[in-house]
């Protein structure tokens, strides 16, 4: 299996249609009619616009971080996660 191929045994048909749309948007600049038709079987045109916007937004964030060589914060321990779990369990009230 190629790195760019999606395993249909792992994803539903709806998920595959959304992932194929996202991949086509990233590969751009145009998306084929067949990719749009596949997505339209499961979601509305508005949802397709929202998916394209979401893919574009995260692509832009990645590009800004790359161009400006933004250092990523590395998680230090689990204190924030542990505090969230305690809060969810009502222990910090």
N, C-alpha and C positions, 0 to 999 in steps of 0.2 A: 504494500500500500504506500502510495506517495505521501509525503509529509502534508501536502495540501488537500488530500482526500479526506472526506468525512465518512466515518463508519456508520452505515445505515442501521446496524444492529444496536447502536448505542442511542441514537436520536430518533424521535418520532418524525413523521413526514412533515408536520408543521415546523418543528425545530430545524429540520434539514432545509426547508424552504427559506427560513429566516437566516440561517447561517450561510446559505448559498448567496442570498441577497447581500449580506454583509461582505462576503468575500468578493463579490462582483463590484460592489461600491469601492472597496479598497483597491482592487485591480484597475478600476476605471480607465478612462473617464466616462465610459458609457456602460449601461447595463442592458443586456439582451432582452428582447421581448419574452423569451421563454423563461428567464429568471423572474421577470415581473409576473408572468402568468402563473408560475408556480406559487409565488408568494400570495397572489390574489385569491388562490383557492382557500386560504386560511385566514387572511387578514384583510381589513378594509384599505382603501387607498390612503386614508388618513394615517393608519398605522404604518403603512409603507413609508410615507413621508417622515414619520417620527423615527422609524428605524434608520433611514438614510441620514437624518439629522444627528441621531445618536452616534452612529458610526463616524460621521464627519467630525463631531465634537471631540470624541476620544482620539481620533487621528490627529486633530489639531493640537490637543494637549501633548500628545507624544512628540509631535514635531517641535513644539515650543521647548519642551524639556530637552530634546536632543540638540537643537540648534544652539541653545543657550547653556548647554552642558550642566543642567540642573542636577545637583546631587540629591539622591533619594535618601530619605530618612530611614534608617534601619531600626526595626523594632528592638527595643531593649527590654527583655523579660516579658512577663505576662501581667504586670500590675494593672494596666488599663483593662485588659480582658477580665481579670479576676474581680476588679471593682464592678464591672458591668454584670457579672454573674451574681455577685452579692446583692447588687441593686435589684436585679430581676427576681431574686429570691426573697426580697423584702428585708434584708439584714441591715441595711443602712438607714432605716427610718427612725 
